[in-house]
Structures are given as C-alpha cells and as structure tokens.
C-alpha cells in the first residue's frame, strides 16, 4: 500500500510554498506534504494490474561516535554505507544522541549518497530545554534510491550562538533487494524467498538473509553460514585472526562471532552483597518502627478533657433518657427520633 501511495500521489493544487522537489529516484516529495495528495481514482484504476511487492529487508550501521561540540552554525558527520543488499530504499531511521544549550534551536539534515537532502528535524520555538536526548528520526525522502555510499548527518543551529554537542548516531535502511514494481521473484531466485524447498542453491554463493528470508549473493564481506548469509565480524558472522568481531561484546568461537559468556562470580557478587545489605536495613527499619509504635501506645494517658459528642443515639430499648429531652417543647418542636422512641416505649409498656 505504501508503494501505491508513492506512485499515485500528485503535487499539483497544493500550497505554493509546499517546496516539492525530485529525489535521485525520480520521486516528487515535500517536507510539508510528503508525496502529495492521494489520487484515489488512479489507485482504483491500477489496482487490478498491481503486483505485490517483495518483502523488505534491513541493514544498519554500528554506533557512529562523534563526541564533538560547537558554537558555530553547524557540524557534520559522515558514514559510508557498504555491504548492504538493499537496492531500493523505502525509508531510513536515524538515531541521534545530542545536546544543545537551547534544544529548540537545533535542526538536523541528512544527505544521501545520491545528493538528496532531507530535513529530518526542524527547530521548535517552545523547546528551551538544555538536556541531552536520544531520539529516532525517520525520513522517506530518499524513497527508491540506492543506499550504497556516503551519508552525511548535519547538526545545524537555526539561531547562531547555540552551544551544541553531537555525541553519536546510527542509521538503519529499510527497502527491497529487487525493483518493487516488478513484483515478487520466484522462491530460491535472487530477491525471492528462501524456504525449505528452495534454499538459494540455484545462486552462486547464494545465501539466505535472516531479515526477511530473502535469497542474495553472499560475497563482499558476507559468507554463507548454515545456509544463512552473515556479515563478517557481526553476531553469527565469520571471524579469524584477520577478521575480528565488530564489538567487544562478541567473542570469536570456532570462527563464528558469538556473544561473550558473563562471569557469574563477578556479576553475582555485587547482587548478593546488595541483597544482604538491603535485608539488614529492612530489618532495622521494622524494629525501629515497632519500638516507636510501642512507646506511642504505652505513653498515652487518660484525660478528663475529652469533649463529649454533641449527640449520642441511645439504644431503642435502653432506660437511659435521650440527650434531647422533649419536655418543655411543643409537639411540633419535638425531634422525630424522640417521638419515635417514646412511642416505642409506650407500645412496649402496654404489652
């Protein structure tokens, strides 16, 4: 459905300041109106011949550490995307950790390898916070482009003079291996699904991507491991003396990057000590609270200065006279409860 919206939306008839432009894949897009107005008639007319699009897959960068600060108008960081099987982008997600002396003054721009610039975050007048924040920003402005190449993130100051810190960022690409408008390739073929009956064996160096279960040619930094195409140095990927695992949380075991086993003694000792200390503190608090409660209860002395209640309703069959006497009052002035009590007593005495 997303692909149909992109293909059959129109930009005419919208505001003159919509600022539509054409990206490197030939898609017309605007920061204000996206791909434009949906052309429902065109969607209905083309629905009978529309081909289902292939499953999308994902590839992503590792954390890109920047740790830079600036009081100038902008600063930029570049990531080179490679070894990504996506040829037709759908959307990208950029995760950024940053801070500014006035966060509302900050703007972020993302430049694709094909030269498309999208504003992924605009300045916000009412945001005066100076706290650091980690946030995800999504863009569809590079729809249909190839992600291979250099991506540049620019942090800009909309009002010159803002102190800015860019700590780190990462980027995720979502898209398809083959042209989505050409339909779904057959299972086992390049870009097609890899299933039990078709495990990409027809392809030279063919392997199955776990994200999306799609057949690809597994080379240029990827290898087939247990029918799956895994990236060297990543979790589950190949490693040796020359190909090291990408992060310190992975160990190379039998030429495969696997998560490190944690040292149980090192990890559990602080937990045990903390639990013992917490239990001791809890017991001390309970004993102290009990002692205070005991002293409070035994220290209370009786006193005659207690103010009696204004009205205490006596039992119906008690000989105690009511606090509100009916003597000296007319029948209309008597309290209903007193009249009821006297009537009940008279009835009882007459039996």
C-alpha positions in Angstrom: 0.0 0.0 0.0 2.9 2.4 0.7 4.3 1.9 -2.7 0.9 2.6 -4.3 0.6 5.8 -2.3 4.1 6.9 -3.5 3.3 6.0 -7.2 -0.2 7.6 -7.3 0.0 10.8 -5.4 0.1 14.2 -7.1 1.7 17.5 -6.1 -0.5 19.9 -8.1 -3.1 22.1 -6.5 -1.3 22.4 -3.1 0.1 25.5 -1.4 2.7 27.4 -3.4 5.2 27.1 -0.5 5.0 23.3 -0.4 8.6 23.2 -1.8 8.3 20.0 -3.8 11.5 18.6 -5.2 12.5 15.5 -7.1 14.9 13.0 -5.4 17.5 10.9 -7.2 15.0 8.1 -7.9 12.6 10.5 -9.6 10.1 10.7 -6.8 8.5 14.1 -6.1 8.4 14.9 -2.4 7.9 17.8 0.1 8.8 18.4 3.7 5.2 19.7 4.2 3.1 17.3 2.2 5.1 14.2 1.7 4.4 12.8 -1.8 1.3 15.0 -2.2 -2.4 14.3 -2.5 -3.5 10.7 -2.9 -5.1 10.1 -6.3 -7.8 7.7 -5.4 -9.1 7.4 -9.0 -5.6 6.3 -10.2 -5.3 3.8 -7.4 -8.6 2.2 -8.2 -7.8 2.1 -12.0 -4.4 0.5 -11.4 -5.4 -1.9 -8.6 -6.4 -4.9 -11.0 -2.9 -4.9 -12.6 -0.9 -4.1 -9.4 1.8 -6.6 -8.5 2.6 -7.4 -4.9 5.9 -6.0 -3.8 8.8 -8.2 -2.4 9.5 -8.5 1.3 11.6 -5.7 2.7 14.9 -6.2 4.5 17.0 -4.1 6.7 20.7 -3.2 7.1 22.2 -0.8 9.6 25.3 0.8 10.8 27.0 0.4 14.1 27.1 3.3 16.5 29.0 6.2 15.0 30.8 8.0 17.7 31.3 11.8 17.1 31.8 13.4 20.6 32.1 16.9 19.1 30.8 20.2 20.4 30.4 23.5 18.6 29.2 27.1 18.9 29.4 27.7 15.2 26.4 27.4 12.8 26.8 23.6 12.1 28.8 20.5 12.3 28.6 17.3 10.2 29.5 13.6 10.4 29.7 11.1 7.6 29.0 7.3 7.4 29.9 5.2 4.4 27.2 2.5 3.7 28.5 -0.6 2.1 27.8 -4.4 2.2 24.1 -3.6 2.2 21.8 -5.8 0.0 19.1 -3.1 -0.4 19.0 -1.6 -3.9 15.7 0.3 -3.5 15.2 2.3 -0.3 11.8 2.7 1.4 12.7 4.7 4.5 15.6 5.4 6.8 15.7 5.8 10.6 18.5 7.9 12.1 19.1 7.6 15.9 20.9 10.6 17.4 22.3 11.4 20.8 22.8 15.1 21.2 22.5 18.2 23.5 22.2 21.9 23.0 22.1 25.0 25.3 18.7 25.6 23.8 17.4 22.4 22.1 14.7 24.2 20.1 17.3 26.0 18.1 18.7 22.7 16.6 17.9 21.4 13.1 19.2 18.1 11.5 19.7 17.4 7.8 20.5 14.1 6.1 22.3 14.0 2.8 22.1 10.7 0.8 24.9 9.4 -1.5 22.8 10.5 -4.5 22.7 14.1 -3.2 19.1 14.2 -1.8 19.0 16.4 1.3 16.1 15.9 3.7 15.4 17.9 6.8 14.7 15.2 9.4 14.2 17.7 12.3 13.3 21.3 12.3 13.7 23.9 15.1 11.0 24.2 17.7 10.4 27.6 19.2 9.0 26.5 22.5 11.6 23.9 23.4 14.0 25.7 25.7 15.5 22.5 27.3 19.3 22.1 27.5 19.1 18.4 28.5 20.7 15.7 26.3 18.4 13.4 24.4 18.4 10.3 22.3 15.8 10.2 19.5 14.8 8.4 16.4 14.1 10.4 13.2 12.6 8.8 10.1 12.6 10.0 6.5 11.0 8.7 3.3 12.6 11.4 1.1 15.1 9.0 -0.4 12.4 6.5 -1.4 13.6 4.4 -4.3 17.3 5.4 -4.1 20.3 3.0 -3.6 21.8 3.4 -0.1 25.3 2.5 -1.1 27.8 5.3 -0.5 28.3 8.2 1.9 25.5 9.5 4.2 26.1 12.8 5.9 24.3 14.0 9.1 24.5 17.7 9.7 23.6 19.4 13.0 22.7 23.0 12.4 22.0 26.0 14.7 18.9 27.9 13.5 19.9 30.8 15.7 23.7 31.4 15.7 25.3 31.2 19.1 23.8 28.0 20.4 26.2 25.6 22.1 25.7 22.1 20.6 27.0 18.6 21.3 26.7 15.7 18.9 27.6 12.5 20.8 26.8 9.7 18.4 24.4 8.5 15.8 23.4 5.4 13.8 21.3 4.8 10.7 19.0 1.9 9.6 18.0 1.3 6.0 14.7 -0.4 5.0 14.0 -1.5 1.5 14.0 -4.2 -1.1 16.7 -6.2 -2.9 14.9 -6.0 -6.3 12.7 -3.5 -8.0 9.5 -3.5 -6.0 7.3 -2.5 -9.0 8.5 -5.7 -10.9 6.7 -7.9 -8.4 8.0 -10.8 -6.2 10.8 -13.0 -7.7 10.3 -16.8 -7.5 11.3 -18.6 -4.4 15.0 -19.5 -4.4 15.9 -16.9 -7.0 17.8 -13.6 -6.3 15.5 -11.4 -4.2 12.9 -14.3 -3.8 12.0 -16.0 -0.6 14.3 -18.7 0.8 12.2 -21.6 2.0 12.9 -25.3 2.8 12.2 -26.4 -0.8 14.3 -23.5 -2.3 17.3 -22.5 -0.2 19.0 -20.2 -2.7 21.0 -23.2 -4.0 20.5 -22.0 -7.6 22.6 -18.9 -6.9 26.4 -18.9 -7.0 27.4 -18.1 -3.4 23.8 -17.8 -2.6 22.6 -17.4 0.9 19.5 -16.5 2.9 19.2 -13.2 4.7 17.6 -13.8 8.1 16.0 -10.4 7.9 13.1 -11.0 5.5 14.2 -14.6 4.5 15.4 -13.3 1.1 17.9 -15.0 -1.3 21.0 -12.9 -2.1 24.5 -13.4 -3.5 26.7 -13.7 -0.4 30.1 -12.1 -1.0 32.0 -8.9 -0.4 32.2 -9.2 3.3 29.4 -11.8 3.7 29.6 -15.6 3.9 27.2 -18.4 4.0 27.0 -20.0 7.4 24.3 -22.7 7.9 22.5 -21.6 4.7 22.3 -18.0 6.0 24.2 -15.1 4.6 26.0 -13.5 7.6 28.2 -10.4 7.6 31.8 -10.9 8.7 32.5 -9.7 12.2 28.9 -9.3 13.2 26.9 -11.6 15.6 26.8 -15.1 13.9 29.2 -14.0 11.2 32.7 -15.3 10.3 35.8 -14.3 12.2 39.5 -15.3 12.4 42.9 -13.8 13.2 42.4 -11.2 10.4 38.6 -10.7 10.6 37.8 -9.6 14.1 34.4 -9.3 15.8 33.0 -5.8 15.5 32.2 -5.2 19.2 33.8 -6.1 22.5 30.6 -8.0 23.5 31.4 -10.7 20.9 34.0 -13.5 21.1 35.4 -15.4 18.1 34.5 -19.1 18.8 35.1 -21.7 16.1 35.4 -18.9 13.5 32.0 -17.5 14.4 31.3 -14.3 16.4 29.2 -15.2 19.4 28.1 -13.3 22.5 30.5 -13.4 25.4 29.6 -15.6 28.4 29.4 -13.5 31.5 31.5 -14.3 34.5 28.8 -15.5 37.0 31.0 -14.9 40.1 32.0 -11.4 39.0 28.4 -10.5 38.1 26.6 -12.1 41.0 28.8 -10.9 43.9 27.5 -7.3 43.9 24.0 -8.6 43.7 24.4 -10.9 46.7 26.1 -8.2 48.8 23.4 -5.7 47.8 20.7 -8.1 48.8 22.2 -8.8 52.2 22.7 -5.1 53.0 19.1 -4.4 51.8 17.8 -7.2 54.1 19.7 -5.8 57.1 18.4 -2.3 56.5 14.9 -3.6 56.1 15.0 -5.5 59.4 16.5 -2.4 61.2 13.6 -0.2 59.9 11.0 -2.7 61.0 12.5 -3.0 64.6 12.7 0.8 64.8 9.1 1.3 63.6 7.9 -1.3 66.1 9.7 0.3 69.0 8.2 3.8 68.2 4.7 2.3 67.9 5.1 0.6 71.3 6.2 3.7 73.0 3.5 5.7 71.4 0.8 3.3 72.6 2.0 2.9 76.2 2.7 6.6 76.7 -0.9 7.8 76.1 -2.6 8.8 79.4 -6.3 9.1 80.1 -7.6 12.7 80.5 -10.9 14.2 81.5 -10.6 17.0 78.9 -12.1 14.9 76.2 -15.0 16.7 74.6 -18.2 14.6 74.6 -20.1 14.1 71.4 -23.0 16.5 70.8 -25.4 13.7 70.3 -25.2 10.0 71.2 -28.1 7.9 69.9 -29.2 5.6 72.8 -30.3 2.0 72.1 -34.0 1.7 71.4 -34.8 -0.4 74.5 -32.5 1.4 76.9 -33.8 3.1 80.0 -31.3 5.9 79.5 -33.2 9.1 78.6 -32.4 10.7 75.3 -29.9 13.6 75.3 -32.5 15.7 73.7 -35.5 15.9 76.1 -39.0 16.6 74.8 -40.0 18.3 78.0 -41.0 21.9 77.6 -41.3 21.6 73.8 -44.5 21.6 71.8 -45.5 18.6 69.7 -44.3 20.3 66.6 -40.9 21.1 68.1 -40.1 17.6 69.2 -37.3 15.8 67.4 -38.8 13.0 65.3 -36.4 10.4 66.8 -37.5 11.3 70.3 -41.2 10.9 69.4 -40.4 7.6 67.8 -38.6 6.5 70.9 -41.4 7.5 73.2 -44.0 5.7 71.0 -41.9 2.6 71.0 -41.6 2.6 74.8 -45.3 3.2 75.3 -46.1 0.4 73.0 -43.7 -1.9 74.9 -45.1 -0.9 78.3 -48.7 -1.6 77.3 -47.9 -5.2 76.4 
